């Protein structure tokens, strides 16, 4: 959906340079057509499974308009906080399609989720299950609970987004869960109805999922033998996108062939929690080139964005391509950096890109996931605006913050 016409970059037939000049930069822009395409692709991957729920991972991009788009596909929500639950419900989401994950659910968050009538908690420790039981007892209700297991699977992704290996904070080991079965059966105000797994993010190969799903199937069988009526298998998300176009995209045809038999064998409702796959490729971060700096035999393309706008490179050396909004002749090899006062404030190092000049606009592509949702106001920089392109129309979906807003909550 992003393409050049006469050396000008377009999204859904809308000229990006016009959008950058009207709304300013830094600016997040999303394509609803790309989101819709990915949603249909994922639905097709699950077409052979009778009872499924796609629960969009709200943490990836939680703008209300993006959430409303997800509800238009009848998607549920994978949430990590009361704030994410609030935003999903505000967008018209169905609480009966919400699964509440996260390792540190507070008393207040558990109460809010119970009152909202969510589908299920995905509990990550035995103490958490006990807390949910106590909260439910105080309300004289039965809380629906799934247990997130840690299958100790190598996901083949970056260490900082690997969540299914032993030694990380996520999930309960299979051994601990099975050893705690009798204790859990004595908790009268929970219905332990699900087994959950999530092994990490930005995974491009099918093998780790097959290994994790096989473990889930085995644990479901063991828990049923122990007397639990397991009705849901929540298999998390983690489907990657090819940020580097040299990488092959995730093979959903192979996924259908190899994963479907395992999913069917579980005899449960199947939940998947995609996020990046749905929105990552839909978004770009538009930046203005402030300076071209030549020092120490290097070229620095200095932009008006920063790691406060997009932190993925600073956090885990993430890769994104860059496209000038107007193509010029020739190429330069450069570091693309930002305005924040940190050496780690960098978007790309030693990258060959088409020639840019001071005042040009460039697009950091594949920025729809973990971009704005991880942004901060570091260096007292107001948060960027967001726009959505939908069938040729451009909609402002979040206003740019003003300088005055920076002190609005200070006392």
C-alpha positions as a printed Julia matrix, in Angstrom:
411×3 Matrix{Float64}:
   0.0     0.0     0.0
   3.08    2.25    0.29
   4.53    2.88   -3.15
   6.29    5.47   -5.27
   4.51    7.24   -8.12
   6.69    9.65  -10.11
   9.3     9.51   -7.3
   6.73   10.56   -4.68
   5.76    8.21   -1.83
   2.06    7.41   -1.51
  -0.14    5.48    0.91
  -3.48    4.31   -0.5
  -3.24    6.97   -3.24
  -2.57    9.71   -0.69
   0.64   11.74   -1.09
   2.63   11.44    2.14
   4.47   14.74    1.64
   1.13   16.55    1.77
   0.21   14.8     5.02
   3.59   15.65    6.58
   3.2    19.33    5.65
  -0.39   19.55    6.9
   0.01   17.67   10.19
   3.7    18.24   10.93
   6.33   15.78   12.06
   7.15   13.55   13.86
   3.91   11.94   12.72
   2.62    8.38   12.9
   0.54    7.33    9.91
  -1.36    4.04    9.54
  -3.03    2.33    6.58
  -6.38    0.69    7.33
  -6.08   -1.31    4.09
  -2.94   -3.07    5.31
  -4.52   -3.84    8.69
  -7.59   -5.26    6.95
  -5.43   -7.39    4.66
  -3.5    -8.88    7.58
  -6.7    -9.5     9.57
  -8.19  -11.5     6.7
  -4.95  -13.44    6.26
  -4.98  -14.44    9.93
  -8.65  -15.39    9.82
  -7.9   -17.6     6.84
  -5.11  -19.33    8.77
  -7.69  -20.37   11.38
 -10.5   -21.21    8.95
 -10.28  -24.96    9.6
 -10.61  -24.57   13.39
 -14.21  -24.49   14.6
 -14.09  -22.39   17.77
 -11.53  -19.59   17.64
 -11.02  -16.09   18.99
  -8.46  -13.6    17.72
  -7.65  -11.36   20.69
  -5.71   -8.34   19.46
  -2.7    -7.51   21.64
  -3.64   -4.01   22.78
  -0.15   -3.11   24.0
   1.11   -3.03   20.41
  -0.97   -0.01   19.36
  -3.81    1.21   21.55
  -5.18    4.21   19.68
  -8.98    4.13   19.97
  -9.41    4.19   16.21
  -7.14    1.18   15.79
  -9.1    -0.61   18.51
 -12.39    0.26   16.8
 -10.99   -1.23   13.6
 -10.17   -4.43   15.5
 -13.68   -4.64   16.94
 -15.06   -4.28   13.38
 -13.43   -7.66   12.67
 -15.06   -9.06   15.86
 -11.62   -9.37   17.46
 -11.24   -9.57   21.2
  -8.39   -8.15   23.25
  -5.28   -9.38   25.0
  -4.66   -6.83   27.75
  -1.93   -6.19   30.31
  -3.47   -3.41   32.41
  -6.67   -1.78   33.57
  -5.89    1.07   31.18
  -5.84   -1.28   28.19
  -9.13   -2.83   29.31
 -10.65    0.64   29.67
  -9.52    1.7    26.18
 -10.76   -1.51   24.53
 -14.17   -1.18   26.18
 -14.25    2.52   25.28
 -13.74    1.46   21.65
 -16.86   -0.71   21.85
 -15.12   -4.0    22.57
 -16.88   -6.99   24.11
 -15.61   -7.8    27.64
 -16.45  -11.46   27.0
 -13.65  -11.47   24.44
 -10.98  -10.12   26.8
  -8.1   -12.11   28.26
  -6.1   -10.37   30.98
  -2.39  -11.26   31.02
   0.56   -9.73   32.87
   2.66  -10.79   35.84
   1.67   -8.12   38.38
  -2.09   -7.63   38.35
  -3.04   -5.41   41.3
  -6.04   -5.85   43.61
  -7.69   -2.91   41.86
  -7.1    -4.28   38.37
  -8.45   -7.71   39.27
 -11.58   -6.14   40.77
 -12.11   -3.95   37.69
 -11.76   -6.95   35.37
 -14.17   -9.05   37.45
 -16.71   -6.24   37.47
 -16.3    -5.86   33.69
 -17.05   -9.53   33.11
 -13.98  -10.49   31.1
 -13.6   -13.88   29.42
 -10.58  -15.02   31.43
  -7.54  -14.07   33.46
  -4.26  -15.54   32.26
  -2.56  -16.04   35.61
   1.25  -16.14   35.71
   1.95  -17.4    39.24
   0.38  -19.42   42.02
   0.18  -16.34   44.32
  -1.73  -14.51   41.6
  -4.27  -17.32   41.32
  -4.77  -17.16   45.08
  -5.3   -13.39   44.87
  -7.89  -13.77   42.11
  -9.66  -16.42   44.19
  -9.79  -14.05   47.17
 -11.1   -11.19   45.04
 -13.79  -13.39   43.54
 -14.77  -14.71   46.98
 -15.23  -11.12   48.17
 -17.71  -10.59   45.34
 -19.32  -14.02   45.78
 -18.57  -15.01   42.2
 -16.48  -17.57   40.35
 -13.53  -16.11   38.43
 -12.57  -17.63   35.05
  -8.84  -18.38   35.09
  -6.3   -19.72   32.67
  -2.74  -20.55   33.64
   0.15  -19.28   31.56
   2.76  -21.99   31.39
   6.4   -21.4    30.58
   7.29  -24.22   28.16
  11.05  -23.44   28.07
  11.02  -23.06   24.28
  13.71  -21.21   22.35
  11.8   -18.79   20.12
  14.74  -17.73   17.97
  14.12  -14.03   18.54
  15.88  -11.24   20.46
  16.6   -12.04   24.11
  14.65   -8.99   25.31
  11.44  -10.2    23.64
  11.81  -13.9    24.47
   9.17  -14.87   27.04
   8.94  -18.66   27.04
  12.37  -19.68   28.34
  13.09  -20.74   31.9
  14.56  -18.0    34.04
  12.34  -15.18   32.73
   9.54  -13.63   34.77
   6.7   -15.01   32.66
   4.52  -18.0    33.36
   4.48  -21.04   35.61
   6.67  -24.04   34.89
   4.82  -27.17   33.86
   6.33  -29.01   36.81
   5.11  -26.41   39.3
   1.63  -26.32   37.82
   1.17  -30.09   37.95
   2.61  -30.24   41.47
   0.14  -27.52   42.56
  -2.93  -29.17   41.04
  -4.47  -30.35   44.32
  -3.88  -26.98   45.95
  -5.58  -25.22   43.05
  -8.6   -27.53   43.19
  -9.23  -26.35   46.74
  -9.68  -22.74   45.61
 -13.47  -22.51   45.51
 -13.89  -19.19   43.7
 -11.93  -19.85   40.54
 -12.77  -21.92   37.52
  -9.43  -23.04   36.13
 -10.55  -23.42   32.55
  -7.6   -22.53   30.33
  -3.96  -23.15   29.52
  -2.04  -20.25   28.03
   1.36  -19.9    26.39
   3.29  -17.05   24.79
   6.89  -17.66   23.84
   7.99  -14.3    22.51
   7.61  -11.68   19.82
   8.82  -11.18   16.23
   9.08  -14.91   15.47
   9.43  -15.72   11.77
   9.7   -19.51   11.86
   6.95  -22.05   12.49
   9.0   -24.53   14.56
   8.89  -22.73   17.94
   5.11  -22.51   17.78
   4.77  -26.21   17.0
   6.98  -27.08   19.97
   5.05  -24.78   22.32
   1.65  -25.97   21.1
   2.67  -29.59   21.59
   3.57  -28.79   25.19
   0.19  -27.07   25.69
  -1.63  -30.12   24.33
   0.26  -32.35   26.76
  -0.46  -30.06   29.73
  -4.16  -29.9    28.85
  -4.27  -33.7    28.9
  -2.47  -33.85   32.26
  -4.71  -31.18   33.81
  -7.84  -32.98   32.64
  -6.55  -36.14   34.24
  -6.08  -34.11   37.42
  -9.76  -33.15   37.36
  -9.8   -29.77   35.63
 -12.25  -29.03   32.82
  -9.92  -27.23   30.4
 -12.0   -25.5    27.73
  -9.61  -22.88   26.34
  -6.14  -23.03   24.85
  -4.73  -19.5    24.59
  -1.71  -19.79   22.33
  -0.51  -16.2    22.5
   0.89  -14.24   19.58
   4.4   -13.58   18.36
   3.99  -13.82   14.58
   6.73  -11.66   13.11
   6.96   -9.36   10.12
   9.94   -8.96    7.75
  11.36   -5.61    8.87
  14.41   -6.43    6.78
  13.03   -7.24    3.35
  15.76   -9.87    2.95
  13.85  -11.95    5.51
  11.05  -14.26    4.42
   7.61  -13.46    5.84
   5.96  -15.83    8.29
   4.71  -18.91    6.43
   1.04  -19.18    7.33
   0.48  -21.92    4.73
   2.93  -24.13    6.59
   1.4   -22.99    9.88
  -2.02  -24.18    8.73
  -0.68  -27.56    7.69
   1.46  -28.25   10.76
  -0.35  -26.39   13.54
  -3.99  -27.14   12.71
  -3.82  -30.85   13.67
  -2.33  -29.95   17.06
  -4.96  -27.25   17.66
  -7.79  -29.6    16.75
  -6.42  -32.32   19.03
  -6.75  -30.06   22.07
 -10.56  -30.17   21.97
 -10.78  -26.58   23.22
 -11.6   -23.1    22.13
  -8.47  -21.64   20.5
  -7.34  -18.09   21.21
  -4.55  -16.31   19.35
  -3.19  -12.93   20.45
  -1.56  -11.25   17.44
  -0.49   -7.63   17.5
   2.59   -6.76   15.47
   1.43   -8.96   12.57
  -1.84   -7.01   12.29
  -0.54   -3.44   12.55
   3.25   -3.39   12.2
   3.46   -3.04    8.44
   0.55   -0.6     8.35
   2.46    2.24   10.0
   5.2     4.71    9.17
   6.82    7.38   11.3
   7.28   10.53    9.23
  10.32   12.62   10.15
  11.92   15.8     8.88
  15.65   15.98    8.17
  17.0    18.88   10.26
  20.71   18.63    9.43
  23.2    16.63    7.4
  26.35   16.46    9.51
  29.76   15.31    8.26
  32.23   14.33   11.0
  34.91   11.68   11.53
  34.42   10.34    8.04
  30.76    9.68    8.75
  27.49   11.19    7.58
  24.76   11.79   10.16
  21.21   12.39    8.99
  19.77   14.22   11.98
  15.97   14.13   12.2
  13.4    15.93   14.32
  12.29   12.63   15.85
  13.93   10.76   18.68
  14.05    7.64   20.77
  11.17    9.11   22.77
   9.07    8.75   19.6
  10.43    5.35   18.55
  12.58    3.44   21.02
  12.96    0.02   19.41
  16.51    0.53   18.11
  17.7     1.85   21.46
  16.06   -1.06   23.29
  17.08   -3.99   21.12
  18.87   -2.86   17.96
  15.69   -3.18   15.92
  15.84   -2.84   12.15
  13.6    -0.55   10.08
  13.9     0.58    6.49
  13.75    4.25    5.52
  12.06    5.78    2.49
  12.41    9.45    1.47
   9.03   10.95    0.67
  10.62   12.39   -2.48
  13.23   10.3    -4.29
  16.42   12.05   -5.37
  19.21   10.65   -7.52
  22.01    8.75   -5.83
  22.59    7.19   -2.43
  24.34    8.01    0.84
  25.6     5.78    3.64
  24.75    7.32    6.98
  23.68    7.04   10.59
  20.07    8.18   10.97
  19.75    9.76   14.39
  17.38   11.81   16.49
  17.27   14.87   18.68
  17.23   13.29   22.14
  20.29   13.84   24.34
  21.45   10.2    24.43
  24.05    8.35   22.37
  21.5     5.55   22.01
  19.12    7.96   20.24
  19.59    6.38   16.85
  17.32    4.8    14.26
  19.91    3.15   11.98
  23.69    2.9    11.73
  25.78    2.68    8.55
  22.65    2.51    6.42
  22.63    3.07    2.65
  19.58    5.13    1.7
  18.55    7.31   -1.25
  20.05   10.79   -1.03
  18.3    13.21    1.33
  18.87   16.88    2.03
  18.09   19.26    4.87
  14.35   19.89    5.04
  13.38   16.62    3.31
  10.87   14.25    4.85
  11.66   10.56    5.38
   9.52    7.64    6.47
  10.64    5.08    9.03
   8.6     2.15    7.76
   6.92   -0.79    9.53
   6.36    1.43   12.57
   2.77    0.52   13.37
   3.68   -1.8    16.25
   5.43   -0.77   19.48
   5.96    2.73   18.1
   3.6     5.28   19.56
   2.49    2.86   22.3
   6.05    2.89   23.72
   6.63    6.61   23.21
   7.54    8.94   26.06
   7.96   12.63   26.78
  11.67   12.34   27.56
  13.52   15.66   27.15
  10.09   17.29   27.62
   9.17   16.45   24.05
   5.39   16.4    23.42
   3.98   13.18   22.01
   3.51   13.01   18.25
   0.24   13.14   16.36
  -1.3    10.1    14.65
  -3.32    9.86   11.43
  -5.19    7.01    9.76
  -5.53    6.62    5.99
  -8.77    4.85    5.14
  -9.95    4.45    1.53
  -8.24    7.6     0.38
  -9.31    9.73    3.33
  -6.92   11.02    6.0
  -8.22   11.19    9.55
  -6.39   12.78   12.47
  -6.76   10.18   15.24
  -4.58   11.8    17.89
  -3.73   15.46   18.25
  -0.13   16.51   18.68
   0.53   17.54   22.25
   1.24   21.18   22.98
   4.02   22.53   25.17
   1.33   23.63   27.63
   0.15   20.03   27.96
   3.53   19.07   29.4
   2.68   20.8    32.68
  -1.01   20.0    32.79
  -0.67   17.27   35.43
   2.21   18.82   37.38
   1.25   20.16   40.81
